């Protein structure tokens, strides 16, 4: 077991799987709160924003700290709605383990798959918790099968349920072969452990054998014990579950019904027993800002000070809160830290441990821990802060591009400056939110990940920041690209302040594979064109690509090659080469068959069987293409692709044709030529 008694975990799942309800129980049982909040009543501790309580969903990734068996657990309760995928992404970046919650009725739903992929990307060990076993249609074994098939994971149940739906009453612990009963009068706080009822004994023995068989594939010690015919001790089983979980060879599966207070304490035990402490993980990789070489960072409180800012949040009283995960050394209150990404020094005015929207002031935050800083003015999501003598940056987070925009304007001209400053503040908080001023119309345009995302942000502008604003109808954010290769020579000559500025370059532009992004390469040696001027060409090219080709939308999937250049030591300047590259790229792309690309969305629709026909018709009428249909016992799961432009208002239409029983999730898939 680790000497550092800390666990940094995230709770992740599809919307409405019971994440926030489970977290409320965890806070109650660990003594962090003295009552259990309910999502339905809008009084949960973690969903503290007024909008979260009104809408009954999690929007921001709330952080809290609690203790269980002398172990400090830092929990981040992440959103389940796909529009807030950035909240999930930046939370996973700084976590050491995660609890994936699945609804016993819905199973592996669309956002579960998205979040699982993100967790795979960051190599995060997970345990699974099948919740809502008391709901009509609950099927534990079907969910375990879906985790294996859809997520390509290796689920290993260490518990099985006794009963289902209204008959769900207890849990069998396969490690100890005991029956766990949760006392209703103590809100599940009292757990009775006893022998397994005879009717369940054979089933429990069968599932225990499957558990041991799977564990033995990853453990010689356990294999030896089983071959000798011994019943392995619980300590050995727990040790092997922990080792295989941290190595991401298995995903232990637990079961419960959080709303009925069944199964939460064993889940807490599993977090402490099976998920890694910060110092059990391999060193994290950073990059030296001086040499750009990889650096292995020791996760020790005695190491050089290094932390990552993973979230910015505005507090009405305290101002800007910068949430940090400390990887090495310690961050102290009142100290100066270096922001290695911005190359600026900043002051740590105060340090806080955060419990949802309540805070506790502390003197220091050590390696492995999570907290918040008051006082950082320049920090952005993904920035690395720490000791000036240790110039290392951690890998920056990458976020998807916004695909939907609306125009926003203040109700009165006097509120324009306030609106602009609020938009700037929100853009700092949320990397997937972009605000810009249209150069042609002068309108303020805000862009985000979906209708709900923008709706939430506009509501915050109006209600939280008290700015009177009007918004237009949602508009699709298109992209531009090219369809053929063109070589173009651009000469630039201009007299500025009596000095001649000249440049002469030849660019080759070519279409790249869809989704591969833009690329600039140079085939010109430093002898023919100094590096400084080559960088000026790069800046000019990148500026022109972001400004678009014909309609002003950013250009994507364009390959640009600098194939020739001529310069004069007396008249060539950086300004001239940057301007030549900007104009040259514009002219080349206009001759290269420019096309407009529209965002195509991946759509998952879940409807009762009797409404499948109406649901498929609704998708095809909007220009969508159904890819496949998965049949479940209680519903049909339709996978489709459709252009975003035709999907506005779809949620209302789906509710209408399914009498409110259909749900859907929509996320950006790729850009495709408009009209294809």
ZIZIFEN-V54540 format. One record per pair of residues at least 12 apart in sequence whose C-alpha atoms are under 7 Angstrom apart, sorted by sequence separation. I is the first residue (numbers start at 1). GAP is how many residues later the second one is. D is the distance in whole Angstrom. If there is no record, write none. Layout:
i=I gap=GAP d=D
i=I gap=GAP d=D
//
This chain:
i=24 gap=12 d=6
i=42 gap=12 d=7
i=63 gap=12 d=6
i=64 gap=12 d=7
i=159 gap=12 d=7
i=160 gap=12 d=5
i=180 gap=12 d=6
i=181 gap=12 d=7
i=284 gap=12 d=6
i=285 gap=12 d=6
i=311 gap=12 d=5
i=335 gap=12 d=6
i=336 gap=12 d=6
i=351 gap=12 d=6
i=423 gap=12 d=6
i=434 gap=12 d=6
i=435 gap=12 d=6
i=491 gap=12 d=6
i=492 gap=12 d=6
i=627 gap=12 d=5
i=24 gap=13 d=6
i=63 gap=13 d=5
i=159 gap=13 d=5
i=180 gap=13 d=5
i=254 gap=13 d=7
i=283 gap=13 d=6
i=284 gap=13 d=5
i=309 gap=13 d=6
i=310 gap=13 d=6
i=334 gap=13 d=7
i=335 gap=13 d=5
i=351 gap=13 d=7
i=434 gap=13 d=5
i=491 gap=13 d=4
i=626 gap=13 d=6
i=627 gap=13 d=5
i=42 gap=14 d=7
i=62 gap=14 d=6
i=63 gap=14 d=7
i=159 gap=14 d=5
i=179 gap=14 d=6
i=180 gap=14 d=7
i=283 gap=14 d=5
i=309 gap=14 d=6
i=310 gap=14 d=6
i=334 gap=14 d=5
i=382 gap=14 d=5
i=433 gap=14 d=6
i=434 gap=14 d=7
i=490 gap=14 d=6
i=491 gap=14 d=7
i=626 gap=14 d=4
i=61 gap=15 d=6
i=62 gap=15 d=5
i=158 gap=15 d=6
i=159 gap=15 d=5
i=178 gap=15 d=6
i=179 gap=15 d=5
i=283 gap=15 d=5
i=309 gap=15 d=4
i=333 gap=15 d=6
i=334 gap=15 d=5
i=382 gap=15 d=6
i=433 gap=15 d=5
i=490 gap=15 d=6
i=625 gap=15 d=5
i=626 gap=15 d=7
i=40 gap=16 d=7
i=46 gap=16 d=6
i=61 gap=16 d=5
i=62 gap=16 d=7
i=158 gap=16 d=5
i=178 gap=16 d=5
i=179 gap=16 d=6
i=283 gap=16 d=6
i=308 gap=16 d=5
i=309 gap=16 d=7
i=333 gap=16 d=6
i=334 gap=16 d=7
i=432 gap=16 d=6
i=489 gap=16 d=6
i=490 gap=16 d=6
i=624 gap=16 d=7
i=625 gap=16 d=5
i=21 gap=17 d=7
i=39 gap=17 d=6
i=61 gap=17 d=4
i=158 gap=17 d=6
i=178 gap=17 d=5
i=179 gap=17 d=5
i=307 gap=17 d=6
i=308 gap=17 d=5
i=333 gap=17 d=5
i=354 gap=17 d=6
i=432 gap=17 d=7
i=489 gap=17 d=4
i=624 gap=17 d=5
i=625 gap=17 d=6
i=21 gap=18 d=7
i=60 gap=18 d=7
i=61 gap=18 d=6
i=178 gap=18 d=6
i=307 gap=18 d=5
i=308 gap=18 d=7
i=333 gap=18 d=6
i=353 gap=18 d=5
i=354 gap=18 d=7
i=488 gap=18 d=6
i=489 gap=18 d=6
i=520 gap=18 d=7
i=624 gap=18 d=4
i=60 gap=19 d=6
i=307 gap=19 d=4
i=352 gap=19 d=6
i=353 gap=19 d=6
i=488 gap=19 d=5
i=623 gap=19 d=6
i=624 gap=19 d=7
i=24 gap=20 d=7
i=58 gap=20 d=7
i=59 gap=20 d=5
i=279 gap=20 d=6
i=306 gap=20 d=6
i=307 gap=20 d=5
i=352 gap=20 d=5
i=487 gap=20 d=6
i=488 gap=20 d=6
i=623 gap=20 d=7
i=24 gap=21 d=7
i=58 gap=21 d=5
i=219 gap=21 d=7
i=306 gap=21 d=6
i=307 gap=21 d=7
i=351 gap=21 d=6
i=352 gap=21 d=6
i=487 gap=21 d=4
i=58 gap=22 d=7
i=306 gap=22 d=5
i=351 gap=22 d=5
i=486 gap=22 d=6
i=487 gap=22 d=6
i=305 gap=23 d=5
i=306 gap=23 d=6
i=350 gap=23 d=6
i=351 gap=23 d=6
i=486 gap=23 d=5
i=304 gap=24 d=6
i=305 gap=24 d=4
i=350 gap=24 d=5
i=485 gap=24 d=5
i=486 gap=24 d=7
i=612 gap=24 d=7
i=622 gap=24 d=5
i=59 gap=25 d=7
i=215 gap=25 d=7
i=303 gap=25 d=5
i=304 gap=25 d=5
i=305 gap=25 d=5
i=348 gap=25 d=6
i=349 gap=25 d=6
i=350 gap=25 d=7
i=485 gap=25 d=4
i=622 gap=25 d=7
i=20 gap=26 d=7
i=61 gap=26 d=6
i=98 gap=26 d=7
i=100 gap=26 d=7
i=104 gap=26 d=6
i=138 gap=26 d=6
i=215 gap=26 d=7
i=218 gap=26 d=7
i=303 gap=26 d=5
i=305 gap=26 d=7
i=348 gap=26 d=6
i=349 gap=26 d=5
i=484 gap=26 d=6
i=485 gap=26 d=7
i=608 gap=26 d=6
i=609 gap=26 d=5
i=60 gap=27 d=6
i=92 gap=27 d=6
i=97 gap=27 d=5
i=98 gap=27 d=7
i=99 gap=27 d=6
i=100 gap=27 d=6
i=101 gap=27 d=6
i=102 gap=27 d=6
i=103 gap=27 d=6
i=104 gap=27 d=6
i=138 gap=27 d=6
i=301 gap=27 d=6
i=302 gap=27 d=5
i=348 gap=27 d=5
i=484 gap=27 d=6
i=608 gap=27 d=4
i=609 gap=27 d=6
i=96 gap=28 d=6
i=97 gap=28 d=5
i=98 gap=28 d=5
i=99 gap=28 d=5
i=100 gap=28 d=5
i=101 gap=28 d=5
i=102 gap=28 d=5
i=103 gap=28 d=5
i=104 gap=28 d=6
i=137 gap=28 d=7
i=299 gap=28 d=5
i=300 gap=28 d=5
i=301 gap=28 d=4
i=347 gap=28 d=6
i=348 gap=28 d=7
i=483 gap=28 d=6
i=607 gap=28 d=5
i=608 gap=28 d=6
i=82 gap=29 d=6
i=89 gap=29 d=7
i=93 gap=29 d=6
i=97 gap=29 d=6
i=98 gap=29 d=7
i=99 gap=29 d=6
i=100 gap=29 d=6
i=101 gap=29 d=6
i=102 gap=29 d=6
i=103 gap=29 d=6
i=104 gap=29 d=6
i=136 gap=29 d=5
i=245 gap=29 d=6
i=246 gap=29 d=6
i=299 gap=29 d=5
i=300 gap=29 d=6
i=301 gap=29 d=6
i=347 gap=29 d=6
i=482 gap=29 d=6
i=606 gap=29 d=6
i=607 gap=29 d=5
i=99 gap=30 d=7
i=101 gap=30 d=7
i=134 gap=30 d=6
i=135 gap=30 d=5
i=174 gap=30 d=7
i=246 gap=30 d=6
i=298 gap=30 d=6
i=333 gap=30 d=5
i=346 gap=30 d=6
i=402 gap=30 d=6
i=606 gap=30 d=6
i=607 gap=30 d=7
i=80 gap=31 d=7
i=133 gap=31 d=6
i=134 gap=31 d=4
i=135 gap=31 d=7
i=242 gap=31 d=7
i=332 gap=31 d=6
i=333 gap=31 d=6
i=401 gap=31 d=7
i=402 gap=31 d=7
i=606 gap=31 d=5
i=105 gap=32 d=5
i=133 gap=32 d=6
i=134 gap=32 d=5
i=242 gap=32 d=4
i=332 gap=32 d=4
i=399 gap=32 d=7
i=400 gap=32 d=7
i=605 gap=32 d=6
i=606 gap=32 d=6
i=105 gap=33 d=4
i=241 gap=33 d=7
i=242 gap=33 d=7
i=331 gap=33 d=6
i=332 gap=33 d=7
i=399 gap=33 d=7
i=604 gap=33 d=7
i=605 gap=33 d=5
i=32 gap=34 d=6
i=104 gap=34 d=5
i=105 gap=34 d=6
i=134 gap=34 d=6
i=174 gap=34 d=5
i=330 gap=34 d=7
i=331 gap=34 d=5
i=604 gap=34 d=6
i=605 gap=34 d=7
i=104 gap=35 d=6
i=108 gap=35 d=7
i=133 gap=35 d=6
i=330 gap=35 d=6
i=331 gap=35 d=7
i=409 gap=35 d=6
i=604 gap=35 d=5
i=30 gap=36 d=6
i=104 gap=36 d=6
i=107 gap=36 d=5
i=330 gap=36 d=4
i=407 gap=36 d=7
i=408 gap=36 d=6
i=529 gap=36 d=7
i=603 gap=36 d=6
i=604 gap=36 d=6
i=30 gap=37 d=6
i=329 gap=37 d=6
i=330 gap=37 d=6
i=407 gap=37 d=6
i=408 gap=37 d=6
i=528 gap=37 d=7
i=549 gap=37 d=6
i=603 gap=37 d=5
i=30 gap=38 d=6
i=108 gap=38 d=6
i=113 gap=38 d=6
i=329 gap=38 d=5
i=407 gap=38 d=4
i=518 gap=38 d=6
i=523 gap=38 d=7
i=524 gap=38 d=7
i=528 gap=38 d=7
i=529 gap=38 d=7
i=536 gap=38 d=6
i=540 gap=38 d=4
i=544 gap=38 d=5
i=602 gap=38 d=6
i=603 gap=38 d=6
i=27 gap=39 d=7
i=104 gap=39 d=6
i=107 gap=39 d=7
i=108 gap=39 d=6
i=328 gap=39 d=5
i=406 gap=39 d=6
i=407 gap=39 d=6
i=517 gap=39 d=6
i=518 gap=39 d=5
i=519 gap=39 d=7
i=520 gap=39 d=6
i=521 gap=39 d=6
i=522 gap=39 d=5
i=523 gap=39 d=6
i=524 gap=39 d=6
i=539 gap=39 d=6
i=540 gap=39 d=6
i=543 gap=39 d=7
i=602 gap=39 d=5
i=615 gap=39 d=7
i=326 gap=40 d=6
i=327 gap=40 d=5
i=405 gap=40 d=7
i=406 gap=40 d=6
i=517 gap=40 d=4
i=518 gap=40 d=5
i=519 gap=40 d=5
i=520 gap=40 d=5
i=521 gap=40 d=5
i=522 gap=40 d=5
i=523 gap=40 d=5
i=524 gap=40 d=6
i=537 gap=40 d=6
i=541 gap=40 d=5
i=549 gap=40 d=6
i=601 gap=40 d=6
i=602 gap=40 d=7
i=326 gap=41 d=5
i=327 gap=41 d=6
i=405 gap=41 d=5
i=406 gap=41 d=7
i=516 gap=41 d=6
i=517 gap=41 d=7
i=518 gap=41 d=6
i=519 gap=41 d=6
i=520 gap=41 d=6
i=521 gap=41 d=6
i=522 gap=41 d=6
i=533 gap=41 d=5
i=536 gap=41 d=6
i=537 gap=41 d=5
i=540 gap=41 d=5
i=541 gap=41 d=5
i=544 gap=41 d=7
i=549 gap=41 d=6
i=600 gap=41 d=7
i=601 gap=41 d=5
i=326 gap=42 d=6
i=341 gap=42 d=6
i=405 gap=42 d=4
i=515 gap=42 d=6
i=536 gap=42 d=5
i=540 gap=42 d=4
i=544 gap=42 d=6
i=600 gap=42 d=6
i=601 gap=42 d=6
i=326 gap=43 d=6
i=341 gap=43 d=6
i=404 gap=43 d=5
i=405 gap=43 d=6
i=514 gap=43 d=6
i=600 gap=43 d=4
i=601 gap=43 d=6
i=614 gap=43 d=7
i=325 gap=44 d=6
i=326 gap=44 d=6
i=339 gap=44 d=7
i=340 gap=44 d=6
i=403 gap=44 d=7
i=404 gap=44 d=6
i=513 gap=44 d=6
i=533 gap=44 d=6
i=537 gap=44 d=5
i=541 gap=44 d=6
i=599 gap=44 d=6
i=600 gap=44 d=6
i=325 gap=45 d=5
i=339 gap=45 d=6
i=340 gap=45 d=6
i=402 gap=45 d=6
i=403 gap=45 d=6
i=404 gap=45 d=6
i=512 gap=45 d=5
i=598 gap=45 d=7
i=599 gap=45 d=6
i=324 gap=46 d=6
i=325 gap=46 d=7
i=339 gap=46 d=4
i=402 gap=46 d=5
i=403 gap=46 d=6
i=404 gap=46 d=6
i=511 gap=46 d=6
i=512 gap=46 d=6
i=324 gap=47 d=6
i=338 gap=47 d=5
i=339 gap=47 d=7
i=402 gap=47 d=5
i=511 gap=47 d=5
i=512 gap=47 d=6
i=611 gap=47 d=6
i=323 gap=48 d=6
i=324 gap=48 d=6
i=337 gap=48 d=6
i=338 gap=48 d=5
i=380 gap=48 d=6
i=419 gap=48 d=6
i=510 gap=48 d=6
i=511 gap=48 d=6
i=323 gap=49 d=4
i=337 gap=49 d=5
i=338 gap=49 d=6
i=509 gap=49 d=7
i=510 gap=49 d=5
i=322 gap=50 d=5
i=323 gap=50 d=6
i=337 gap=50 d=6
i=338 gap=50 d=5
i=509 gap=50 d=6
i=510 gap=50 d=7
i=321 gap=51 d=6
i=322 gap=51 d=5
i=337 gap=51 d=7
i=340 gap=51 d=6
i=509 gap=51 d=5
i=321 gap=52 d=6
i=322 gap=52 d=7
i=340 gap=52 d=7
i=341 gap=52 d=7
i=415 gap=52 d=7
i=508 gap=52 d=6
i=509 gap=52 d=6
i=158 gap=53 d=7
i=321 gap=53 d=5
i=340 gap=53 d=6
i=507 gap=53 d=7
i=508 gap=53 d=5
i=157 gap=54 d=7
i=320 gap=54 d=6
i=322 gap=54 d=7
i=507 gap=54 d=6
i=508 gap=54 d=6
i=607 gap=54 d=7
i=156 gap=55 d=6
i=507 gap=55 d=5
i=508 gap=55 d=7
i=607 gap=55 d=4
i=506 gap=56 d=6
i=507 gap=56 d=6
i=606 gap=56 d=6
i=607 gap=56 d=7
i=20 gap=57 d=7
i=411 gap=57 d=5
i=506 gap=57 d=6
i=606 gap=57 d=5
i=176 gap=58 d=6
i=410 gap=58 d=6
i=411 gap=58 d=5
i=506 gap=58 d=5
i=605 gap=58 d=6
i=606 gap=58 d=6
i=175 gap=59 d=6
i=410 gap=59 d=4
i=411 gap=59 d=6
i=505 gap=59 d=6
i=506 gap=59 d=6
i=605 gap=59 d=4
i=409 gap=60 d=6
i=410 gap=60 d=6
i=505 gap=60 d=4
i=604 gap=60 d=5
i=605 gap=60 d=7
i=408 gap=61 d=7
i=409 gap=61 d=5
i=504 gap=61 d=6
i=505 gap=61 d=6
i=604 gap=61 d=5
i=175 gap=62 d=7
i=408 gap=62 d=6
i=409 gap=62 d=7
i=504 gap=62 d=5
i=603 gap=62 d=6
i=604 gap=62 d=6
i=408 gap=63 d=4
i=503 gap=63 d=7
i=504 gap=63 d=7
i=603 gap=63 d=5
i=407 gap=64 d=6
i=408 gap=64 d=6
i=503 gap=64 d=6
i=602 gap=64 d=6
i=603 gap=64 d=7
i=6 gap=65 d=6
i=7 gap=65 d=6
i=8 gap=65 d=6
i=9 gap=65 d=6
i=10 gap=65 d=6
i=11 gap=65 d=6
i=15 gap=65 d=4
i=301 gap=65 d=6
i=406 gap=65 d=7
i=407 gap=65 d=5
i=601 gap=65 d=6
i=602 gap=65 d=5
i=5 gap=66 d=5
i=6 gap=66 d=5
i=7 gap=66 d=5
i=8 gap=66 d=5
i=9 gap=66 d=5
i=10 gap=66 d=5
i=11 gap=66 d=5
i=12 gap=66 d=6
i=14 gap=66 d=5
i=15 gap=66 d=5
i=301 gap=66 d=5
i=406 gap=66 d=6
i=601 gap=66 d=5
i=602 gap=66 d=6
i=5 gap=67 d=6
i=6 gap=67 d=6
i=7 gap=67 d=6
i=8 gap=67 d=6
i=9 gap=67 d=6
i=10 gap=67 d=6
i=11 gap=67 d=6
i=13 gap=67 d=6
i=14 gap=67 d=7
i=300 gap=67 d=6
i=406 gap=67 d=6
i=601 gap=67 d=5
i=602 gap=67 d=5
i=10 gap=68 d=7
i=12 gap=68 d=7
i=299 gap=68 d=6
i=312 gap=68 d=7
i=406 gap=68 d=5
i=480 gap=68 d=7
i=600 gap=68 d=6
i=601 gap=68 d=5
i=312 gap=69 d=6
i=405 gap=69 d=6
i=406 gap=69 d=6
i=480 gap=69 d=7
i=502 gap=69 d=6
i=503 gap=69 d=6
i=599 gap=69 d=7
i=600 gap=69 d=6
i=311 gap=70 d=5
i=404 gap=70 d=7
i=405 gap=70 d=5
i=501 gap=70 d=5
i=502 gap=70 d=5
i=600 gap=70 d=5
i=310 gap=71 d=5
i=404 gap=71 d=6
i=405 gap=71 d=6
i=500 gap=71 d=6
i=501 gap=71 d=6
i=502 gap=71 d=7
i=599 gap=71 d=6
i=600 gap=71 d=6
i=309 gap=72 d=6
i=310 gap=72 d=5
i=404 gap=72 d=5
i=405 gap=72 d=6
i=501 gap=72 d=6
i=599 gap=72 d=5
i=600 gap=72 d=7
i=188 gap=73 d=5
i=309 gap=73 d=5
i=403 gap=73 d=6
i=404 gap=73 d=5
i=480 gap=73 d=6
i=503 gap=73 d=5
i=598 gap=73 d=5
i=599 gap=73 d=7
i=187 gap=74 d=6
i=188 gap=74 d=6
i=308 gap=74 d=6
i=309 gap=74 d=5
i=403 gap=74 d=5
i=479 gap=74 d=5
i=480 gap=74 d=6
i=481 gap=74 d=5
i=502 gap=74 d=6
i=503 gap=74 d=5
i=597 gap=74 d=6
i=598 gap=74 d=6
i=308 gap=75 d=6
i=309 gap=75 d=6
i=478 gap=75 d=6
i=479 gap=75 d=5
i=480 gap=75 d=4
i=481 gap=75 d=5
i=501 gap=75 d=6
i=597 gap=75 d=5
i=598 gap=75 d=6
i=308 gap=76 d=5
i=479 gap=76 d=6
i=480 gap=76 d=6
i=481 gap=76 d=6
i=482 gap=76 d=7
i=597 gap=76 d=4
i=598 gap=76 d=5
i=307 gap=77 d=6
i=308 gap=77 d=6
i=479 gap=77 d=7
i=481 gap=77 d=7
i=503 gap=77 d=6
i=596 gap=77 d=6
i=597 gap=77 d=5
i=307 gap=78 d=5
i=595 gap=78 d=7
i=596 gap=78 d=6
i=306 gap=79 d=6
i=307 gap=79 d=6
i=509 gap=79 d=7
i=182 gap=80 d=6
i=306 gap=80 d=4
i=509 gap=80 d=7
i=305 gap=81 d=5
i=306 gap=81 d=7
i=10 gap=82 d=7
i=19 gap=82 d=7
i=305 gap=82 d=5
i=304 gap=83 d=7
i=17 gap=84 d=6
i=492 gap=84 d=7
i=10 gap=85 d=7
i=17 gap=85 d=6
i=9 gap=86 d=6
i=17 gap=86 d=5
i=304 gap=86 d=7
i=8 gap=87 d=5
i=9 gap=87 d=6
i=10 gap=87 d=7
i=11 gap=87 d=6
i=12 gap=87 d=6
i=13 gap=87 d=6
i=8 gap=88 d=5
i=9 gap=88 d=5
i=10 gap=88 d=5
i=11 gap=88 d=5
i=12 gap=88 d=5
i=13 gap=88 d=5
i=492 gap=88 d=6
i=8 gap=89 d=6
i=9 gap=89 d=5
i=10 gap=89 d=6
i=11 gap=89 d=6
i=12 gap=89 d=6
i=13 gap=89 d=6
i=491 gap=89 d=7
i=278 gap=90 d=5
i=490 gap=90 d=6
i=156 gap=94 d=6
i=158 gap=94 d=6
i=159 gap=94 d=7
i=161 gap=94 d=7
i=490 gap=94 d=5
i=14 gap=95 d=6
i=154 gap=95 d=7
i=155 gap=95 d=6
i=156 gap=95 d=6
i=157 gap=95 d=6
i=158 gap=95 d=6
i=159 gap=95 d=5
i=160 gap=95 d=7
i=489 gap=95 d=7
i=154 gap=96 d=5
i=155 gap=96 d=5
i=156 gap=96 d=5
i=157 gap=96 d=4
i=158 gap=96 d=6
i=159 gap=96 d=6
i=488 gap=96 d=7
i=14 gap=97 d=5
i=154 gap=97 d=6
i=155 gap=97 d=6
i=156 gap=97 d=6
i=157 gap=97 d=6
i=13 gap=98 d=7
i=14 gap=98 d=5
i=155 gap=98 d=6
i=13 gap=99 d=5
i=488 gap=100 d=6
i=487 gap=101 d=7
i=289 gap=102 d=6
i=486 gap=102 d=6
i=288 gap=103 d=6
i=289 gap=103 d=6
i=288 gap=104 d=4
i=289 gap=104 d=7
i=287 gap=105 d=5
i=288 gap=105 d=6
i=486 gap=105 d=7
i=286 gap=106 d=6
i=287 gap=106 d=5
i=486 gap=106 d=6
i=286 gap=107 d=5
i=287 gap=107 d=6
i=482 gap=107 d=7
i=485 gap=107 d=6
i=286 gap=108 d=4
i=484 gap=108 d=5
i=285 gap=109 d=7
i=286 gap=109 d=6
i=483 gap=109 d=6
i=484 gap=109 d=6
i=482 gap=110 d=6
i=483 gap=110 d=5
i=482 gap=111 d=5
i=483 gap=111 d=6
i=482 gap=112 d=4
i=18 gap=113 d=7
i=481 gap=113 d=6
i=482 gap=113 d=6
i=480 gap=114 d=7
i=481 gap=114 d=5
i=480 gap=115 d=6
i=481 gap=115 d=7
i=312 gap=116 d=7
i=313 gap=116 d=6
i=480 gap=116 d=5
i=312 gap=117 d=5
i=479 gap=117 d=6
i=480 gap=117 d=6
i=311 gap=118 d=7
i=478 gap=118 d=7
i=479 gap=118 d=5
i=126 gap=119 d=7
i=478 gap=119 d=6
i=479 gap=119 d=6
i=125 gap=120 d=6
i=478 gap=120 d=5
i=125 gap=121 d=5
i=478 gap=121 d=7
i=125 gap=123 d=5
i=128 gap=123 d=6
i=133 gap=123 d=6
i=134 gap=123 d=6
i=127 gap=124 d=5
i=128 gap=124 d=6
i=129 gap=124 d=6
i=130 gap=124 d=6
i=131 gap=124 d=6
i=132 gap=124 d=7
i=133 gap=124 d=5
i=126 gap=125 d=6
i=127 gap=125 d=5
i=128 gap=125 d=5
i=129 gap=125 d=5
i=130 gap=125 d=5
i=131 gap=125 d=5
i=132 gap=125 d=5
i=127 gap=126 d=6
i=128 gap=126 d=6
i=129 gap=126 d=5
i=130 gap=126 d=6
i=131 gap=126 d=5
i=132 gap=126 d=7
i=131 gap=127 d=7
i=125 gap=150 d=7
i=515 gap=155 d=7
i=29 gap=160 d=7
i=476 gap=168 d=7
i=476 gap=169 d=6
i=97 gap=178 d=6
i=97 gap=179 d=7
i=96 gap=180 d=6
i=96 gap=182 d=7
i=403 gap=196 d=7
i=91 gap=219 d=7
i=90 gap=220 d=6
i=94 gap=231 d=6
i=22 gap=236 d=5
i=21 gap=237 d=7
i=21 gap=238 d=7
i=26 gap=238 d=7
i=25 gap=239 d=7
i=7 gap=269 d=7
i=7 gap=270 d=5
i=6 gap=271 d=6
i=7 gap=271 d=7
i=5 gap=272 d=7
i=6 gap=272 d=7
i=4 gap=273 d=6
i=2 gap=275 d=6
i=4 gap=275 d=7
i=2 gap=278 d=7
i=65 gap=289 d=7
i=64 gap=290 d=6
i=65 gap=290 d=6
i=63 gap=291 d=6
i=64 gap=291 d=4
i=63 gap=292 d=6
i=64 gap=292 d=5
i=63 gap=293 d=5
i=62 gap=294 d=5
i=74 gap=296 d=7
i=90 gap=307 d=7
i=48 gap=309 d=6
i=46 gap=310 d=5
i=45 gap=311 d=6
i=86 gap=313 d=6
i=86 gap=346 d=7
i=83 gap=366 d=5
i=83 gap=367 d=6
i=83 gap=369 d=7
i=84 gap=369 d=7
i=83 gap=370 d=5
i=110 gap=494 d=6
i=137 gap=497 d=7
i=110 gap=555 d=7
i=82 gap=583 d=7
i=82 gap=585 d=6
//
